[in-house]
């Protein structure tokens, strides 16, 4: 009887452990799916702010090209990154490029910079920074519309001497009590446009990735 009781208890414990493991695995997978969904949604929103849905009909998240290692330095990338290509009916119309400056007042400022095929800026968004609240954080569109001043600008229609804050004889506003931050952003945008001018022919002549014809927009 004792042996039978021990055997029954062992089986029950084993079954309990198995069921618990299955439940935990399911919860973990569900949590991971939710995190993946949230990350995809956030990434999509940022990309669509720069190239809105009416301008393209491919999947911006999936239609990507890696940044060539030779250009990591100019773009401030330590481990590389992916460039998102916007296309309309298969034709490339813009590239959204990751770019980081280490010259912010409080450290790195990470951006995505959209450049139209003709070299003009489609949009700039700061995606990560540690700048001072109320001062340098005006680079964030949620705080201020300063970043929109770059839309439509290029190295062809804006002289290099004008890519500076107004107190340094440029055309872009500085922030009261914070010149380092906008200067860092401006300089990195110029660096990104320099990269684009060097690599755009290769970038836009890459074949479109398979299964990226639809917009792939995440339902909210």
Residue pairs with C-beta under 8 A, 6 or more apart in sequence:
37 218
40 61
40 218
41 218
41 220
43 61
44 60
44 61
44 217
44 218
46 112
46 125
46 127
47 60
47 61
47 84
47 96
47 112
48 60
48 217
49 123
49 125
49 141
50 94
50 96
50 112
50 114
50 122
50 123
50 124
50 125
51 60
51 86
51 93
51 94
51 96
51 114
51 122
51 123
53 215
53 217
55 86
55 88
55 93
55 94
56 86
56 87
56 88
56 93
56 94
56 215
57 87
57 88
57 89
57 213
57 214
57 215
58 85
58 86
58 87
58 88
58 90
58 208
58 212
58 213
58 214
58 215
59 211
59 212
59 213
59 214
59 215
59 216
60 84
60 85
60 86
60 96
60 215
60 216
61 84
61 216
62 209
62 211
62 212
62 216
63 84
63 85
63 86
63 87
63 208
63 209
63 212
64 82
64 83
64 84
64 85
64 209
65 82
65 83
65 85
65 203
65 206
66 80
66 81
66 82
66 83
67 75
67 77
67 80
67 81
67 82
67 83
67 97
67 98
68 199
69 80
71 195
71 198
71 199
72 78
72 80
74 191
74 192
74 194
74 195
75 81
75 97
75 98
75 99
75 100
75 191
75 192
75 195
76 99
76 100
76 101
76 102
76 108
76 188
76 191
77 98
77 99
77 100
81 98
82 98
83 95
83 96
83 97
83 98
83 203
84 95
84 96
85 92
85 94
85 95
85 96
85 203
85 204
85 206
85 208
86 92
86 93
86 94
86 95
86 96
86 114
87 93
87 208
90 208
90 213
92 117
92 203
92 204
93 116
93 117
94 114
94 115
94 116
94 117
94 122
95 114
95 115
95 196
95 200
95 203
95 204
96 112
96 113
96 114
96 115
96 122
97 112
97 113
97 114
97 115
97 192
97 195
97 196
98 110
98 111
98 112
99 110
99 111
99 112
99 113
99 188
99 189
99 191
99 192
100 108
100 109
100 110
100 111
100 188
101 108
101 109
101 111
101 184
101 185
101 187
101 188
102 108
103 109
103 180
103 183
103 184
103 187
103 188
104 129
104 130
104 131
104 136
104 180
104 181
104 184
104 185
105 131
105 132
105 136
105 178
105 180
105 181
105 184
106 129
106 130
106 131
106 132
106 136
107 129
107 130
108 128
108 129
108 130
109 126
109 128
109 129
109 131
109 139
109 181
109 184
109 185
109 188
110 126
110 127
110 128
110 129
111 124
111 125
111 126
111 127
111 185
111 188
111 189
111 192
112 124
112 125
112 127
113 121
113 123
113 124
113 189
113 192
114 121
114 122
114 123
114 124
115 121
115 122
115 192
115 193
115 196
115 200
116 122
117 200
117 204
118 154
119 154
119 155
119 156
119 193
119 196
119 197
119 200
120 152
120 153
120 154
120 157
121 150
121 151
121 152
121 153
121 154
121 189
121 193
122 151
123 148
123 150
123 151
124 147
124 150
124 151
124 185
124 189
125 141
125 147
126 139
126 140
126 141
126 147
126 185
129 136
129 137
129 139
129 140
131 137
131 139
131 178
131 181
132 178
135 175
135 176
135 177
135 178
135 181
136 175
136 178
136 180
136 181
137 143
138 144
138 146
138 175
138 178
138 181
138 182
139 146
139 147
139 181
139 182
139 185
140 147
141 147
141 148
146 172
146 173
146 175
146 182
147 185
149 172
149 173
150 172
150 189
154 193
155 190
155 193
155 194
155 197
158 171
160 190
161 169
161 170
162 170
162 171
163 170
163 171
163 172
163 186
163 187
163 189
163 190
164 170
164 171
164 172
164 183
164 186
165 172
165 173
165 174
165 179
165 182
165 183
165 186
166 172
166 173
166 174
167 174
167 179
168 183
170 186
172 182
172 186
173 182
174 182
174 183
175 181
175 182
196 203
